[in-house]
């Protein structure tokens, strides 16, 4: 009810809000869908939305993904941390990121359950010419070596603009770390910051990363 009331306000010609934080407000798919409708309205000026710690699920994420593809949507940053989003929601968002009207540069999907399938969908989006993302947070998302390898492939693509990637608390292991290390040595890779905390990485993965740090193309700081 509260999110729906705010969504109505956002569509009013006199509403000037550009940033709204609604974290931990028990907003479900219905509230997220109402907000998504508002984002497609010509009068809505929002550029940043924080929905951390709600329960929008795949249905809410899909509604927001639809909004992101609308010509009137001005969002550049969205926080969907802790929202019970799975592969289906992540795939919908990945589709949106490839749309010419999507303006997002930063996405936070921490503490969801997108898994390797969701990470792979996002990796495909990152290689698209219309994708503008520079920062993505995917920590605690049940991502394994396959998902990490898909992301590593994306980082080597000429269209990928990512500079910051957070993969804290996944299970990429030595195989995923080695794939990322290969990407870091590629001329197209723009990463300056990466977080691999809590990923079951051993000496082999660490050695691969150490080798990458010595490469002329590695931009990590």
Secondary structure as UniProt FT lines:
FT   HELIX           2..10
FT   TURN            13..14
FT   STRAND          19..21
FT   HELIX           29..39
FT   TURN            42..43
FT   STRAND          48..50
FT   TURN            52..53
FT   HELIX           57..68
FT   TURN            71..72
FT   STRAND          77..79
FT   HELIX           87..97
FT   TURN            100..101
FT   STRAND          106..108
FT   TURN            110..111
FT   HELIX           115..126
FT   TURN            129..130
FT   STRAND          135..137
FT   HELIX           145..155
FT   TURN            158..159
FT   STRAND          164..166
FT   TURN            168..169
FT   HELIX           173..184
FT   TURN            187..188
FT   STRAND          193..195
FT   HELIX           203..213
FT   TURN            216..217
//
